[in-house]
Amino acid sequence: MAALRRLERGCHSSPLFSRAQVEEISGSILHRSSFSSTVLSSLVGGNGEEKRREKGKWLTLPPFVSQKGPSSVGKELAGGKLAGQEEITTALKWVHQCFPHLPMSLVQKLFRLRQVRKELVSSGAQYEGQQLKRVSAKETLSSGEVILLPISVENFTKENNENPYNQKEIKFMRSLILYKDSAIIVINKPHGLPVQGGLGIRNSIDVLAATSLKFDSQESPKLVHRLDRDCSGLLILGRTQISTSILHSIFREKTSRTLKENIKDVPRLLQRKYWALVVGTPKHSSGLLSAPVGKVILEDGKSERITVIKERPASSQHALTEYKVIKTSNGYTWLELCPLTGRKHQLRVHCAEVLKTPIVGDYKYGWHAHKKWELIVEARTSKLPKEKHPFGLDFESGSISEKQPRLHLHCHQLILPNIAEAGRHLEPSSATKLNLAELDMLDLVAPLPPYMVLSWNILSF
């Protein structure tokens, strides 16, 4: 697996990787570790029959069969076009569907290096003697077409039994789960734990979920949306490629329809409600924030930030947020924020630049308010005892009683349709049409983190 990761990094860093080099490295990995044909068969399907056929250096995927698309189901759930229509499937999407364990970066690299082949077969035709043709990642497939990959990728689908995390860390990750079914996992993400990996980030939700939250599934959980590193609360992970695609479609359709249609006419199928503690009090107790946001580059390209764009609307993305005052005390206000669009840092920018009430602990967009920060002395509330948590996380510190409070932004409530039930609409064996309008709705609530509870209690006096 270490060699695999080195290969992946090498593919990223060198655009001059030759086909021979990739095959040589992949071949050395394959030589050191045999692959179970049983595992491969379960990945690509096949009623106990072996779907793999080696033709020298090629691995054959199952013939493509047109099917109902999960994206169309997501669009119908969000009030868009009718589901059940056959969806256009590209070669890249089909490869990823057959091999969900194969890193997407390496799949894309294989296509860029023109190492993916396609052959057209008709009913009863034999694989031998068929002419192979290079295929691009964006090329759409027709029923019966067969994709072939270099045989060296066989090793990438091998299960990795070595978990880099200990039992305490795995148990901690599973303790964050608030809801789990066959389609999704919803966790209460703690403050300070990044959602995605990056430079200098060793532990992130996407990596931890793949090793700790897989359970008995063939596929690793996949991110559906994002939360800032310093934001806490409800985070959805798709347990299958189908459920992830449905949810991605719902999120996209929600933003698209909100911007194109009257807000009152857009179905509130997917709702996220955040709780935030802000400095100051809005002029109105509730309202709709409508302001375009965009990225600006600062310090000669060394940093960037999101801000409200007024002079160049063409370069910005429109953002809509509903807000409601929950409680006001001692110059602070608890707000409920409902983003109707999904833009980066949307809630933080809208609070700081539109409402003029920056979120407590937001030093990026509310730096001016924090320069004048006055420590609130606890009168009758004692601090919670500190407890050691994995990955260096600290749940207790950061309330408004401290000199540097943490970001007080928490995804508190999530309302969404039962995706597991919606997925049945895609099953070829389904005898009856699923009425998506009658799906059960999931209503999930994540408790506030301890430091926000402490801030709440302090402001209650």
C-alpha positions as CSV (number, residue, x, y, z in Angstrom):
1,M,0.0,0.0,0.0
2,A,2.9,2.3,0.7
3,A,4.2,1.7,-2.8
4,L,0.8,2.4,-4.2
5,R,0.7,5.8,-2.4
6,R,4.1,6.6,-3.8
7,L,2.9,5.7,-7.3
8,E,-0.1,7.9,-6.8
9,R,2.0,10.8,-5.7
10,G,4.4,10.2,-8.6
11,C,1.5,10.3,-11.0
12,H,0.4,13.7,-9.7
13,S,3.9,15.3,-9.7
14,S,5.2,14.1,-13.0
15,P,3.2,14.8,-16.2
16,L,5.8,12.8,-18.1
17,F,5.1,9.5,-16.5
18,S,5.3,7.0,-19.4
19,R,3.0,4.0,-19.8
20,A,6.0,1.6,-19.3
21,Q,7.0,3.3,-16.1
22,V,3.5,3.0,-14.6
23,E,3.2,-0.6,-15.6
24,E,6.6,-1.4,-14.3
25,I,5.9,0.1,-10.9
26,S,2.4,-1.4,-10.8
27,G,3.8,-4.8,-11.8
28,S,6.3,-4.8,-9.0
29,I,3.4,-4.2,-6.5
30,L,1.4,-6.9,-8.1
31,H,4.3,-9.3,-7.9
32,R,4.7,-8.8,-4.1
33,S,1.0,-9.3,-3.3
34,S,-1.5,-11.7,-5.0
35,F,-5.1,-10.6,-5.5
36,S,-8.2,-12.6,-4.6
37,S,-10.4,-13.1,-7.6
38,T,-13.3,-13.6,-5.2
39,V,-13.0,-10.0,-4.0
40,L,-12.7,-8.7,-7.5
41,S,-15.8,-10.6,-8.6
42,S,-17.8,-9.1,-5.7
43,L,-16.7,-5.6,-6.8
44,V,-17.7,-5.9,-10.4
45,G,-20.7,-8.2,-9.7
46,G,-21.7,-11.4,-11.4
47,N,-23.9,-14.0,-9.7
48,G,-20.9,-16.1,-8.6
49,E,-19.4,-16.2,-12.2
50,E,-16.0,-14.7,-12.7
51,K,-16.2,-11.4,-14.6
52,R,-12.5,-11.0,-14.9
53,R,-10.7,-12.2,-18.1
54,E,-7.0,-11.6,-18.5
55,K,-5.8,-10.9,-22.1
56,G,-2.1,-10.4,-21.5
57,K,-2.0,-7.1,-19.7
58,W,-5.7,-6.2,-19.7
59,L,-8.4,-6.4,-17.1
60,T,-11.9,-6.6,-18.5
61,L,-14.8,-4.8,-16.9
62,P,-18.4,-6.1,-17.2
63,P,-20.3,-5.0,-20.4
64,F,-22.0,-1.6,-19.8
65,V,-25.7,-1.7,-19.3
66,S,-27.8,1.4,-19.4
67,Q,-29.5,2.1,-16.1
68,K,-31.6,4.7,-14.3
69,G,-29.4,7.5,-13.0
70,P,-29.0,8.5,-9.3
71,S,-28.6,12.1,-10.4
72,S,-32.1,12.1,-12.0
73,V,-33.5,10.7,-8.7
74,G,-31.9,13.5,-6.8
75,K,-33.3,16.1,-9.2
76,E,-36.8,14.7,-8.9
77,L,-36.5,14.8,-5.1
78,A,-35.5,18.4,-5.3
79,G,-38.4,19.2,-7.6
80,G,-36.5,18.9,-10.9
81,K,-37.0,16.6,-13.9
82,L,-38.6,13.2,-13.5
83,A,-36.5,10.3,-12.3
84,G,-36.3,7.0,-14.0
85,Q,-34.8,8.3,-17.2
86,E,-31.6,6.6,-18.4
87,E,-28.6,8.8,-17.6
88,I,-25.6,9.4,-19.7
89,T,-22.7,7.5,-18.4
90,T,-19.1,8.3,-19.2
91,A,-16.2,5.8,-19.3
92,L,-14.7,7.5,-16.2
93,K,-18.0,7.1,-14.3
94,W,-18.3,3.5,-15.3
95,V,-14.8,2.6,-14.2
96,H,-15.4,4.3,-10.9
97,Q,-18.7,2.5,-10.4
98,C,-17.1,-0.9,-11.1
99,F,-14.0,-0.2,-8.9
100,P,-15.0,2.1,-6.1
101,H,-11.8,1.3,-4.2
102,L,-9.6,2.6,-7.0
103,P,-8.3,6.1,-6.3
104,M,-10.0,8.6,-8.6
105,S,-6.7,10.4,-9.2
106,L,-5.2,7.3,-10.6
107,V,-8.2,6.5,-12.7
108,Q,-8.0,9.9,-14.2
109,K,-4.2,9.5,-14.8
110,L,-4.8,6.3,-16.7
111,F,-7.2,8.1,-19.0
112,R,-4.8,11.0,-19.5
113,L,-2.0,8.5,-20.4
114,R,-4.4,6.9,-22.8
115,Q,-4.1,3.5,-21.1
116,V,-7.8,2.7,-21.1
117,R,-9.3,0.7,-23.9
118,K,-12.8,-0.1,-25.2
119,E,-14.1,-2.9,-27.3
120,L,-17.6,-3.3,-28.8
121,V,-19.2,-6.7,-28.3
122,S,-22.5,-8.1,-29.4
123,S,-24.6,-10.9,-27.9
124,G,-22.6,-14.1,-28.0
125,A,-19.4,-12.6,-29.3
126,Q,-16.1,-13.8,-28.0
127,Y,-13.6,-11.5,-26.3
128,E,-10.7,-13.0,-28.4
129,G,-10.2,-11.3,-31.7
130,Q,-11.9,-8.1,-30.8
131,Q,-10.1,-4.9,-31.8
132,L,-9.2,-2.6,-28.9
133,K,-9.7,1.2,-29.1
134,R,-8.4,4.0,-26.9
135,V,-11.2,5.7,-24.9
136,S,-11.3,9.1,-23.3
137,A,-12.7,9.8,-19.8
138,K,-15.6,11.8,-21.1
139,E,-16.7,9.4,-23.8
140,T,-20.2,8.2,-23.3
141,L,-21.0,4.5,-23.3
142,S,-23.7,2.5,-25.1
143,S,-25.1,-0.8,-23.9
144,G,-22.8,-3.7,-24.6
145,E,-19.6,-1.8,-24.7
146,V,-16.7,-3.2,-22.7
147,I,-13.9,-1.2,-21.0
148,L,-10.5,-2.7,-20.3
149,L,-7.8,-1.4,-17.9
150,P,-4.2,-2.3,-17.4
151,I,-4.0,-5.6,-15.4
152,S,-1.7,-3.8,-12.9
153,V,-4.7,-1.9,-11.4
154,E,-6.0,-5.2,-10.1
155,N,-3.9,-4.8,-7.0
156,F,-5.4,-1.5,-6.1
157,T,-8.8,-3.1,-5.4
158,K,-7.2,-5.4,-2.8
159,E,-8.6,-4.9,0.7
160,N,-6.1,-3.2,3.0
161,N,-6.4,-5.0,6.4
162,E,-3.8,-2.8,8.0
163,N,-5.7,0.0,9.8
164,P,-3.3,2.9,10.8
165,Y,-5.5,3.9,13.7
166,N,-5.8,2.2,17.1
167,Q,-9.0,0.9,18.7
168,K,-9.4,4.1,20.8
169,E,-9.3,6.3,17.7
170,I,-11.7,4.0,15.8
171,K,-14.1,3.9,18.8
172,F,-14.0,7.7,19.0
173,M,-14.9,8.1,15.3
174,R,-17.8,5.8,15.7
175,S,-19.0,7.6,18.8
176,L,-19.6,10.6,16.5
177,I,-22.2,8.8,14.5
178,L,-25.8,10.2,15.0
179,Y,-27.5,8.2,12.3
180,K,-26.5,5.2,10.0
181,D,-28.4,3.2,7.5
182,S,-27.5,1.3,4.3
183,A,-27.1,4.5,2.3
184,I,-25.7,7.3,4.6
185,I,-23.8,8.0,7.8
186,V,-24.3,11.3,9.6
187,I,-21.8,12.3,12.2
188,N,-21.5,15.2,14.7
189,K,-18.2,16.7,13.5
190,P,-16.1,18.2,16.3
191,H,-14.4,21.6,16.1
192,G,-10.9,21.4,14.9
193,L,-11.1,18.2,12.8
194,P,-10.7,19.0,9.0
195,V,-13.1,17.5,6.6
196,Q,-10.6,16.9,3.8
197,G,-6.9,16.2,3.7
198,G,-4.3,18.5,2.4
199,L,-0.7,19.7,2.8
200,G,0.3,19.1,6.4
201,I,-3.0,17.4,7.4
202,R,-2.6,13.8,8.5
203,N,-6.1,13.2,10.1
204,S,-9.2,14.3,8.2
205,I,-12.8,13.1,8.0
206,D,-12.4,11.6,4.6
207,V,-9.4,9.5,5.6
208,L,-10.7,8.6,9.0
209,A,-14.1,7.6,7.6
210,A,-12.5,5.3,5.0
211,T,-10.7,3.4,7.8
212,S,-13.1,3.6,10.7
213,L,-16.6,4.0,9.4
214,K,-16.6,1.4,6.6
215,F,-18.1,-1.4,8.7
216,D,-19.3,-4.3,6.5
217,S,-19.7,-2.2,3.3
218,Q,-17.7,-2.8,0.1
219,E,-17.2,0.9,-0.4
220,S,-15.7,3.5,1.8
221,P,-17.9,6.4,3.0
222,K,-17.6,9.5,0.7
223,L,-18.1,13.2,1.5
224,V,-21.3,14.7,0.3
225,H,-20.8,18.3,1.5
226,R,-18.3,20.3,3.5
227,L,-18.0,22.0,6.9
228,D,-15.2,24.4,7.8
229,R,-12.4,22.9,10.0
230,D,-13.5,25.2,12.9
231,C,-17.2,24.6,12.4
232,S,-18.9,21.7,14.2
233,G,-22.1,19.8,13.6
234,L,-24.0,17.5,11.2
235,L,-22.0,16.1,8.3
236,I,-23.3,13.6,5.8
237,L,-21.3,10.8,4.3
238,G,-22.6,8.6,1.4
239,R,-22.0,4.9,2.0
240,T,-22.3,3.9,-1.7
241,Q,-21.6,5.6,-5.0
242,I,-25.4,5.7,-5.7
243,S,-26.4,7.4,-2.5
244,T,-23.5,9.8,-2.8
245,S,-24.6,10.7,-6.4
246,I,-28.2,11.2,-5.3
247,L,-27.2,13.6,-2.5
248,H,-24.8,15.5,-4.7
249,S,-27.6,16.0,-7.1
250,I,-30.0,17.2,-4.4
251,F,-27.4,19.8,-3.1
252,R,-26.8,21.1,-6.7
253,E,-30.5,21.2,-7.6
254,K,-31.3,23.1,-4.4
255,T,-28.9,25.9,-5.2
256,S,-29.8,26.0,-8.8
257,R,-33.6,26.2,-8.3
258,T,-33.2,28.7,-5.4
259,L,-31.5,31.1,-7.8
260,K,-33.8,30.5,-10.8
261,E,-37.2,30.4,-9.1
262,N,-39.3,32.2,-6.5
263,I,-37.9,31.1,-3.1
264,K,-41.5,30.4,-1.9
265,D,-42.0,27.9,-4.7
266,V,-38.8,25.9,-4.1
267,P,-39.5,22.7,-2.1
268,R,-37.6,22.6,1.2
269,L,-36.6,19.0,0.8
270,L,-33.1,19.5,2.2
271,Q,-32.7,21.9,5.1
272,R,-29.7,22.7,7.2
273,K,-30.1,24.9,10.2
274,Y,-27.0,26.3,11.9
275,W,-26.7,27.9,15.3
276,A,-24.3,30.8,15.7
277,L,-23.4,33.2,18.5
278,V,-22.6,36.7,17.0
279,V,-21.3,39.9,18.3
280,G,-24.0,42.6,18.4
281,T,-27.7,42.4,17.4
282,P,-29.3,42.5,13.9
283,K,-31.7,45.3,13.2
284,H,-34.5,42.9,12.5
285,S,-35.4,39.7,14.3
286,S,-35.6,37.7,11.1
287,G,-35.0,38.1,7.4
288,L,-33.4,37.0,4.1
289,L,-29.8,37.9,3.4
290,S,-29.2,38.2,-0.4
291,A,-25.7,39.2,-1.4
292,P,-23.2,37.8,-4.0
293,V,-19.9,36.5,-2.6
294,G,-16.6,35.9,-4.4
295,K,-13.0,35.3,-3.8
296,V,-10.4,38.1,-3.6
297,I,-6.6,37.6,-3.6
298,L,-4.6,39.4,-1.0
299,E,-0.9,40.0,-0.2
300,D,0.2,39.5,-3.8
301,G,-1.3,36.0,-4.0
302,K,-0.2,34.8,-0.6
303,S,-3.7,34.6,0.9
304,E,-7.3,34.8,-0.2
305,R,-10.7,35.4,1.4
306,I,-14.4,35.4,0.5
307,T,-16.2,38.7,0.5
308,V,-19.4,40.4,-0.7
309,I,-18.9,41.5,-4.3
310,K,-20.7,44.7,-5.3
311,E,-18.8,46.1,-8.2
312,R,-18.2,42.9,-10.2
313,P,-21.3,40.7,-9.9
314,A,-20.3,38.7,-13.0
315,S,-17.3,37.3,-11.1
316,S,-19.3,36.4,-8.0
317,Q,-21.8,33.7,-6.9
318,H,-25.1,34.8,-5.5
319,A,-25.8,33.6,-2.0
320,L,-29.0,33.4,0.0
321,T,-29.3,32.9,3.8
322,E,-32.4,33.0,6.0
323,Y,-31.8,34.1,9.6
324,K,-33.8,34.3,12.8
325,V,-32.9,35.6,16.3
326,I,-33.1,33.0,19.0
327,K,-31.9,35.0,22.0
328,T,-30.1,38.2,22.8
329,S,-28.1,38.9,25.9
330,N,-25.3,41.3,27.0
331,G,-24.5,42.5,23.5
332,Y,-24.5,39.0,22.0
333,T,-27.1,37.2,19.9
334,W,-27.8,33.6,19.2
335,L,-29.0,33.2,15.5
336,E,-30.5,30.4,13.5
337,L,-29.0,30.4,10.0
338,C,-30.5,28.5,7.1
339,P,-28.3,28.6,3.9
340,L,-30.4,28.3,0.8
341,T,-27.4,28.2,-1.4
342,G,-24.1,26.4,-0.9
343,R,-21.2,28.9,-1.1
344,K,-17.8,28.8,0.6
345,H,-17.9,30.7,3.9
346,Q,-21.3,32.0,3.0
347,L,-22.7,32.2,6.6
348,R,-19.5,33.7,8.0
349,V,-19.4,36.4,5.3
350,H,-23.1,37.2,5.5
351,C,-23.0,37.6,9.3
352,A,-19.9,39.8,9.3
353,E,-20.5,41.9,6.2
354,V,-24.2,42.0,5.6
355,L,-25.7,41.8,9.1
356,K,-22.7,43.5,10.6
357,T,-22.7,41.0,13.5
358,P,-19.6,38.7,13.0
359,I,-19.6,35.2,14.5
360,V,-17.8,34.9,17.8
361,G,-14.4,33.2,17.2
362,D,-14.3,34.2,13.5
363,Y,-11.0,35.9,13.3
364,K,-10.9,35.9,9.5
365,Y,-14.1,37.9,8.8
366,G,-14.7,39.4,12.2
367,W,-11.2,40.4,13.1
368,H,-12.2,44.0,13.9
369,A,-14.8,43.0,16.5
370,H,-12.2,40.7,18.2
371,K,-9.6,43.4,18.4
372,K,-11.9,45.0,20.9
373,W,-12.7,41.7,22.6
374,E,-13.6,42.1,26.3
375,L,-13.4,39.0,28.5
376,I,-16.7,37.9,30.0
377,V,-16.1,36.9,33.6
378,E,-17.9,33.8,34.7
379,A,-20.1,34.5,37.7
380,R,-21.8,31.2,38.6
381,T,-20.8,28.8,35.9
382,S,-17.8,26.6,36.5
383,K,-15.6,25.4,33.7
384,L,-16.1,21.8,32.5
385,P,-13.2,19.4,33.4
386,K,-10.9,18.8,30.4
387,E,-10.8,15.4,28.9
388,K,-8.2,14.0,26.6
389,H,-9.5,13.1,23.1
390,P,-7.8,11.4,20.1
391,F,-6.2,13.5,17.5
392,G,-5.4,16.3,20.0
393,L,-9.0,17.5,20.0
394,D,-10.2,19.7,22.9
395,F,-14.0,20.0,23.3
396,E,-14.1,22.1,26.4
397,S,-11.9,25.2,25.8
398,G,-13.1,28.1,23.7
399,S,-16.1,29.6,25.3
400,I,-16.7,33.4,25.5
401,S,-15.2,33.3,29.0
402,E,-11.7,33.0,27.4
403,K,-9.4,35.5,25.7
404,Q,-9.6,33.6,22.4
405,P,-13.0,32.0,21.9
406,R,-13.5,29.4,19.2
407,L,-15.7,29.7,16.2
408,H,-19.3,29.5,17.5
409,L,-20.9,28.1,14.4
410,H,-22.6,24.7,14.6
411,C,-24.8,22.8,12.1
412,H,-27.6,22.0,14.5
413,Q,-30.4,20.4,12.5
414,L,-30.6,18.5,9.2
415,I,-33.8,17.5,7.4
416,L,-33.5,15.3,4.3
417,P,-35.3,12.5,2.5
418,N,-34.6,8.8,3.3
419,I,-31.9,8.2,0.7
420,A,-31.8,4.4,1.3
421,E,-35.5,4.3,0.3
422,A,-34.9,6.5,-2.7
423,G,-32.1,4.2,-3.9
424,R,-34.6,1.4,-4.4
425,H,-35.9,3.4,-7.4
426,L,-32.7,2.5,-9.2
427,E,-32.9,-1.2,-8.6
428,P,-33.6,-3.1,-11.9
429,S,-35.4,-5.8,-9.9
430,S,-37.9,-3.3,-8.5
431,A,-41.4,-4.4,-9.6
432,T,-43.2,-1.2,-8.5
433,K,-42.3,2.4,-9.2
434,L,-41.3,4.2,-6.0
435,N,-43.3,7.4,-5.3
436,L,-40.5,9.8,-4.3
437,A,-43.1,12.3,-3.1
438,E,-44.0,9.9,-0.3
439,L,-40.5,9.3,1.0
440,D,-40.0,9.4,4.8
441,M,-38.0,12.4,5.9
442,L,-35.1,12.2,8.4
443,D,-35.0,15.0,11.0
444,L,-31.6,14.9,12.7
445,V,-30.3,17.2,15.5
446,A,-26.7,17.5,16.8
447,P,-26.2,18.8,20.3
448,L,-24.0,21.8,20.8
449,P,-20.3,21.2,21.6
450,P,-19.4,21.8,25.3
451,Y,-17.7,25.2,24.8
452,M,-20.8,26.5,23.1
453,V,-23.0,25.1,25.8
454,L,-20.8,26.9,28.3
455,S,-21.2,30.2,26.4
456,W,-25.0,29.6,26.3
457,N,-25.1,29.1,30.1
458,I,-22.9,32.2,30.7
459,L,-25.3,34.4,28.7
460,S,-28.3,33.0,30.5
461,F,-27.5,34.9,33.7
